[in-house]
Each structure stands twice: as structure tokens, then as C-alpha cells.
């Protein structure tokens, strides 16, 4: 089975999402930028995954770091994916999956603030765009 690693590259942290070829979410995580290349390269080599990398400002540098971190003789497919509005889409997905309780539920979604960073949800959006799925996992 083919896997896709969605990557939302940032300057201090990187969102990752591992999806199978059908768009089923396997794992989401946020890691420090300093650990990103090694983690992505190892995961891609282990899962024989394609990397769907958001085309943000640090993407080109991260590509070089990933290639340098690959074990000798290994190569990986890296696809650049348009990040336009992916942060907003990831935020919406995070808030949809993490509904507030009690009186906080009365606050409209547009006025809510996520309780944590949502870069991993953005990475999932990027991976789904690569696969041609919508942001919530339906084709």
C-alpha cells in the first residue's frame, strides 16, 4: 500500500500527517523544525511514502534537508502542493473535530481560538490535496 506524508513546513515547527493511499488518516503530529528532516526522511523510507510538501517559504530548504537525511541509496518522491488557504482549512478542521463543551459551544466557530497549534491538521489538508480528496476525507 502506498502512503502519503503531508508536510506543513514552518520556521519553528512542522506539521506532519501520514495517510494511506485511500486518504485514511494514520497519524498526525507536530515536531520541532530541527527534527523535521530526519523524521520525514525516516518515515518516508520506512513506509515507502510520497511526501506532499506545502510550497511555503521554507519548503525548498526542507527538501534539501530531507534528501540529505535519507539513508544512503534511498530516494523519495516529493510533490509540491499549493498551500493557499490550507491554514484556514486546517483550523476549521481542528475546530470541527474539537468541539467546545458547555457555554463555549455557543461561541460561533469563527470566533473560537484553537487550544493548541494546528499545523498537523494543515499537513493533513496538504496530503488530501495531493490525493485529490476533500479536507475531511471524502472524495
Secondary structure, DSSP 8 states (H G I E B T S, - for coil): --EEEEEE--SSEEEEEEEETT--EEEEEEEEHHHHHHHHHHHHHHHTEEEEEE-STTHHHHHHHHHHHS-TT----EEEE--TTHHHHHHHHHHHHS---GGGGGS-GGG---SS--HHHHHHHHHHHHHT--TTS--
